[in-house]
């Protein structure tokens, strides 16, 4: 049974999410909160498996609440799923950086919300590929480099697309670990990675966990951001 804490300052939305989750046999709503500060307090009391977290709330917003929950060693097994009205919003990136395991829009269908909670609890980052690419391109990556008006290429120091040097931030990863990071950023599950690399699912999971440890990432969602930030994968990649 997956234990869930639902956090939203709008009572109608909060109750709707509670009703959706309670109608699913393997999900149990163990508590509700209306502010980010309440969320932190309730999470510490209830130790839920998943916190469904709104972003815009009074007292302490969802980003701050997510950061506090994810930084608490007593809540190491608690995952945060951001529930947002604006899926292409810089606040979503901030929440992912704070430790959220994924995000889903408030307009999602009931079965999508259920699957999102289940996926996050299972350890899979819940990131819509299209929305993630838009978010990364808009709020994480630097603006496109200026082109030389004569040559048509990048200006001095631009670094072309053919540049394959290992980003310093990833230099301490093995070649296989960088390969695994690339696959995670492309939305591949552990089973997918195992199939792609012809290794066992257990070995794939071990590689993913080692990459998270080396990069000090809370979960797969943060690995996705690192992959984009370092240029390992581009927003247009599938």
FIFISE-977049 format. One line per 4 residues: number of its first residue (from 1); for each residue x, y, z of C-alpha. Coordinates in Angstrom, 2 decimals, m for minus. Example, Ala and Ser with C-alpha at 12.3 -4.5 7.8 and 13.67 -1.06 7.14 Angstrom:
1> 12.30 m4.50 7.80 ~ 13.67 m1.06 7.14;
END
This chain:
1> 0.00 0.00 0.00 ~ 1.39 3.40 m1.04 ~ 0.81 6.06 1.61 ~ 0.16 9.56 0.21;
5> 0.07 13.08 1.66 ~ m1.90 15.55 m0.49 ~ m0.90 19.22 m0.27 ~ m2.86 22.06 m1.91;
9> m4.32 25.27 m0.53 ~ m7.37 25.02 m2.82 ~ m9.88 22.80 m1.07 ~ m11.72 21.72 m4.23;
13> m8.54 20.57 m5.96 ~ m7.23 18.92 m2.80 ~ m10.45 17.01 m2.27 ~ m10.60 15.97 m5.92;
17> m7.08 14.52 m5.74 ~ m7.88 12.77 m2.46 ~ m11.00 11.20 m3.97 ~ m9.09 10.02 m7.05;
21> m6.34 8.41 m5.00 ~ m8.67 6.88 m2.40 ~ m10.58 5.13 m5.20 ~ m7.44 3.15 m6.06;
25> m6.90 m0.08 m4.13 ~ m3.14 0.22 m3.62 ~ m3.13 3.90 m2.61 ~ m4.00 5.34 0.80;
29> m4.27 9.06 1.57 ~ m2.86 9.35 5.09 ~ m3.12 13.11 5.41 ~ m3.73 16.53 3.88;
33> m2.06 19.93 4.21 ~ m2.94 23.42 3.01 ~ 0.40 25.24 3.23 ~ 4.00 24.31 2.57;
37> 4.78 24.61 6.27 ~ 1.92 22.25 7.08 ~ 3.30 19.87 4.46 ~ 6.72 19.72 6.10;
41> 5.18 19.16 9.53 ~ 2.73 16.50 8.33 ~ 5.40 14.71 6.32 ~ 7.59 14.44 9.41;
45> 4.66 13.09 11.42 ~ 3.21 10.68 8.86 ~ 6.28 9.54 6.87 ~ 4.29 9.16 3.62;
49> 5.69 7.33 0.61 ~ 4.64 10.14 m1.74 ~ 3.75 13.78 m1.21 ~ 1.55 15.27 m3.94;
53> 2.68 18.89 m3.72 ~ 1.16 22.10 m5.07 ~ 3.70 24.84 m5.88 ~ 1.89 28.10 m5.17;
57> 0.82 28.13 m1.53 ~ 0.89 30.56 1.40 ~ 3.35 30.54 4.34 ~ 5.88 28.33 2.53;
61> 5.55 27.50 m1.15 ~ 5.86 24.03 m2.62 ~ 9.46 24.59 m3.69 ~ 10.58 25.43 m0.18;
65> 8.53 22.60 1.30 ~ 9.97 20.13 m1.22 ~ 13.52 21.24 m0.38 ~ 12.95 20.75 3.36;
69> 11.31 17.35 2.93 ~ 13.99 16.08 0.56 ~ 16.79 17.36 2.80 ~ 15.44 15.55 5.87;
73> 17.37 12.26 6.31 ~ 14.38 10.86 8.20 ~ 12.32 11.26 5.03 ~ 14.84 9.72 2.63;
77> 12.21 7.30 1.33 ~ 9.57 9.98 0.77 ~ 9.11 11.13 m2.84 ~ 7.56 14.42 m3.95;
81> 5.29 14.69 m6.99 ~ 4.58 18.29 m8.03 ~ 1.01 19.04 m9.05 ~ 0.97 22.22 m11.08;
85> m1.29 24.37 m13.22 ~ 1.64 25.57 m15.30 ~ 3.73 22.67 m16.62 ~ 6.12 24.95 m18.53;
89> 7.07 27.13 m15.60 ~ 10.46 27.98 m14.08 ~ 9.01 27.03 m10.70 ~ 8.71 23.42 m11.89;
93> 12.45 23.35 m12.65 ~ 13.11 24.86 m9.22 ~ 10.99 22.15 m7.60 ~ 12.87 19.42 m9.50;
97> 16.17 20.91 m8.39 ~ 14.85 20.98 m4.83 ~ 14.32 17.23 m5.03 ~ 10.90 16.60 m6.55;
101> 10.72 13.32 m8.44 ~ 8.46 14.61 m11.17 ~ 5.51 16.76 m12.05 ~ 2.04 16.47 m13.52;
105> m0.54 19.04 m14.55 ~ m3.69 19.66 m12.54 ~ m5.66 19.08 m15.72 ~ m4.44 15.49 m16.00;
109> m6.96 12.67 m16.17 ~ m7.60 10.72 m12.93 ~ m5.82 7.61 m14.19 ~ m2.79 9.74 m15.14;
113> m2.58 11.13 m11.62 ~ m2.81 7.61 m10.17 ~ m0.07 6.34 m12.51 ~ 2.08 9.35 m11.63;
117> 1.92 8.58 m7.91 ~ 2.63 4.90 m8.55 ~ 5.55 5.69 m10.85 ~ 7.16 8.10 m8.41;
121> 6.78 5.60 m5.57 ~ 8.40 2.94 m7.75 ~ 11.45 5.16 m8.19 ~ 10.82 6.29 m11.75;
125> 11.03 10.01 m12.45 ~ 7.69 11.26 m13.76 ~ 8.68 13.72 m16.47 ~ 6.66 14.39 m19.58;
129> 9.34 14.35 m22.33 ~ 7.77 17.22 m24.30 ~ 7.21 19.40 m21.24 ~ 10.67 18.60 m19.90;
133> 12.40 19.60 m23.14 ~ 10.48 22.89 m23.15 ~ 11.35 23.56 m19.52 ~ 15.03 22.79 m19.97;
137> 15.32 24.85 m23.15 ~ 13.60 27.83 m21.56 ~ 14.96 27.91 m18.02 ~ 18.09 25.74 m17.76;
141> 20.11 25.99 m20.97 ~ 22.00 29.19 m21.86 ~ 20.65 31.20 m24.82 ~ 21.82 30.10 m28.29;
145> 25.30 31.34 m29.11 ~ 25.61 34.20 m31.56 ~ 26.70 33.29 m35.10 ~ 29.58 34.96 m36.89;
149> 28.04 37.09 m39.66 ~ 30.83 36.09 m42.07 ~ 31.42 32.39 m41.44 ~ 27.95 31.58 m40.17;
153> 29.53 29.52 m37.37 ~ 29.63 30.06 m33.59 ~ 31.39 33.20 m32.43 ~ 34.77 32.92 m30.72;
157> 34.66 30.40 m27.88 ~ 31.30 29.05 m29.06 ~ 32.08 25.35 m29.04 ~ 30.34 23.62 m31.94;
161> 27.93 20.72 m31.82 ~ 30.75 18.37 m32.75 ~ 32.59 19.07 m29.51 ~ 32.73 15.78 m27.62;
165> 34.92 16.58 m24.62 ~ 33.56 15.11 m21.40 ~ 31.95 17.89 m19.30 ~ 34.02 18.43 m16.11;
169> 30.98 17.73 m13.97 ~ 30.75 14.25 m15.49 ~ 34.47 13.48 m15.66 ~ 34.37 11.19 m12.63;
173> 31.72 8.97 m14.23 ~ 32.79 5.92 m16.18 ~ 31.91 5.66 m19.87 ~ 29.16 3.21 m19.02;
177> 27.77 5.51 m16.31 ~ 27.63 8.43 m18.76 ~ 25.84 6.14 m21.18 ~ 23.33 5.25 m18.47;
181> 22.87 8.93 m17.59 ~ 22.10 9.69 m21.23 ~ 19.46 6.96 m21.31 ~ 17.88 8.18 m18.06;
185> 17.68 11.69 m19.53 ~ 15.87 10.26 m22.54 ~ 13.21 8.81 m20.27 ~ 14.33 5.20 m20.30;
189> 13.32 2.98 m17.37 ~ 15.69 0.53 m15.72 ~ 14.15 m2.26 m17.80 ~ 14.64 m0.20 m20.96;
193> 18.26 0.52 m20.05 ~ 18.89 m3.15 m19.39 ~ 17.50 m4.03 m22.82 ~ 19.40 m1.26 m24.61;
197> 22.74 m2.13 m23.01 ~ 22.17 m5.91 m22.90 ~ 22.62 m6.11 m19.13 ~ 20.38 m7.34 m16.33;
201> 17.75 m5.02 m14.80 ~ 19.59 m5.35 m11.47 ~ 22.84 m4.16 m13.07 ~ 21.00 m1.28 m14.75;
205> 19.53 m0.23 m11.40 ~ 22.98 m0.45 m9.79 ~ 24.46 1.81 m12.48 ~ 21.66 4.36 m12.04;
209> 22.12 4.38 m8.26 ~ 25.89 4.86 m8.62 ~ 25.38 7.78 m10.99 ~ 22.95 9.39 m8.53;
213> 25.49 8.96 m5.72 ~ 28.38 10.38 m7.74 ~ 26.36 13.38 m8.90 ~ 24.74 13.90 m5.48;
217> 21.33 13.62 m7.13 ~ 18.24 12.92 m5.05 ~ 16.62 10.88 m7.81 ~ 16.26 10.39 m11.55;
221> 14.59 13.76 m12.09 ~ 17.73 15.54 m10.95 ~ 19.80 13.31 m13.22 ~ 17.74 14.57 m16.15;
225> 18.53 18.18 m15.27 ~ 22.26 17.42 m14.89 ~ 22.30 15.71 m18.29 ~ 20.80 18.79 m19.95;
229> 22.85 21.30 m17.97 ~ 26.12 19.61 m18.93 ~ 25.16 19.31 m22.58 ~ 25.17 15.51 m22.51;
233> 21.76 15.62 m24.16 ~ 20.05 18.42 m26.09 ~ 16.41 19.54 m25.79 ~ 15.63 18.13 m29.23;
237> 16.86 14.63 m28.32 ~ 14.26 11.90 m28.15;
END
